[in-house]
Amino acid sequence: MDGNDPHIHVESKVVHGHAAVRNMIASTFGLAGDLPSLVTTGCGKRVPYAMTSPRPSHVTCLACREHAHLEHLRFAEGVERLSRLPGSGISTAEAKLAADRHRDIARRFSDTES
């Protein structure tokens, strides 16, 4: 960890970030676990959790922006693939909505002006 790194990063698991999981568990069971103090980022650094964001407009590390862009595209493809499996719990229409949302997020990460 470099204490002089001024950039805002994304977690390496940007689509399945700790905060989202924590919020889901808290709303489901009324339990709230502690967030990690350090996380691995999309660019491979370990930084304080406070120096990360899932929002494209906040991320200033270009390598992390590229990582998040690719992760959201992969997730969109995976959701669409899942919806085509027999017995899938997600409909094609629901999958398209989710995939479109993640493709939009991916586009915003690739836009360096956001």
C-alpha positions in Angstrom: 0.0 0.0 0.0 1.4 3.4 -1.0 0.3 6.1 1.4 0.9 8.7 -1.2 -1.5 7.3 -3.8 -4.1 10.1 -4.4 -6.3 8.0 -6.7 -9.7 6.6 -6.1 -9.9 2.9 -7.1 -12.4 0.1 -7.5 -12.4 -3.2 -5.6 -11.1 -6.1 -7.7 -14.6 -7.6 -7.3 -16.4 -4.4 -8.4 -19.6 -6.1 -9.4 -19.8 -8.1 -6.2 -18.3 -5.6 -3.8 -18.1 -6.0 0.0 -20.5 -3.1 0.7 -23.3 -4.6 -1.5 -23.0 -8.0 0.2 -22.9 -6.3 3.6 -26.0 -4.2 2.8 -27.9 -7.3 1.6 -27.0 -9.3 4.8 -27.9 -6.3 6.9 -31.3 -5.8 5.3 -32.1 -9.6 5.3 -30.9 -10.6 8.7 -30.4 -7.4 10.6 -26.7 -8.1 10.9 -23.9 -5.8 9.8 -20.4 -7.0 9.6 -17.4 -4.8 9.5 -16.0 -3.8 6.2 -12.3 -4.6 5.5 -9.9 -1.8 6.2 -7.8 -2.7 3.1 -9.1 -4.1 -0.2 -7.4 -5.3 -3.3 -8.2 -3.1 -6.3 -8.7 -3.6 -10.0 -5.2 -2.4 -10.6 -3.7 -4.9 -8.1 -2.9 -2.5 -5.2 -4.1 -2.9 -1.6 -5.6 0.4 -0.5 -7.9 1.6 2.3 -11.5 0.7 1.6 -12.3 4.5 1.9 -10.1 5.1 -1.2 -12.5 3.0 -3.4 -15.8 3.6 -5.1 -18.1 1.6 -7.4 -19.2 4.9 -9.1 -17.6 5.6 -12.4 -17.6 9.4 -11.8 -15.5 9.0 -8.6 -12.8 6.5 -9.9 -9.6 8.3 -10.9 -7.2 5.3 -11.4 -7.2 4.5 -15.1 -6.3 0.9 -14.6 -9.1 0.4 -12.2 -11.5 2.1 -14.6 -10.5 -0.4 -17.3 -10.8 -3.3 -14.9 -14.3 -2.2 -13.9 -15.3 -1.7 -17.5 -14.4 -5.3 -18.4 -15.9 -6.8 -15.2 -19.3 -5.1 -15.9 -19.2 -6.4 -19.5 -18.4 -9.9 -18.3 -21.2 -9.8 -15.8 -23.7 -8.6 -18.4 -22.7 -11.5 -20.7 -23.0 -14.0 -17.8 -26.5 -12.8 -16.8 -27.7 -13.2 -20.4 -26.1 -16.6 -20.6 -27.8 -17.6 -17.3 -31.2 -16.6 -18.6 -30.9 -18.9 -21.6 -30.3 -22.0 -19.4 -33.3 -24.4 -19.0 -35.0 -23.8 -15.6 -33.3 -20.5 -15.1 -34.8 -18.3 -12.3 -34.3 -15.2 -14.4 -36.3 -14.4 -17.5 -34.9 -13.2 -20.8 -36.5 -9.8 -20.3 -35.1 -9.5 -16.7 -31.7 -10.6 -18.0 -31.8 -8.0 -20.7 -32.6 -5.2 -18.2 -29.8 -6.3 -15.9 -27.3 -6.7 -18.8 -28.2 -3.3 -20.3 -27.7 -1.7 -16.9 -24.2 -3.3 -16.5 -23.3 -2.4 -20.1 -24.2 1.2 -19.3 -22.0 1.2 -16.2 -19.2 -0.4 -18.2 -19.6 2.4 -20.8 -19.4 5.1 -18.0 -16.2 3.5 -16.7 -14.6 3.6 -20.2 -15.6 7.2 -20.6 -12.6 9.1 -19.1 -14.7 12.3 -19.0 -17.2 11.0 -16.4 
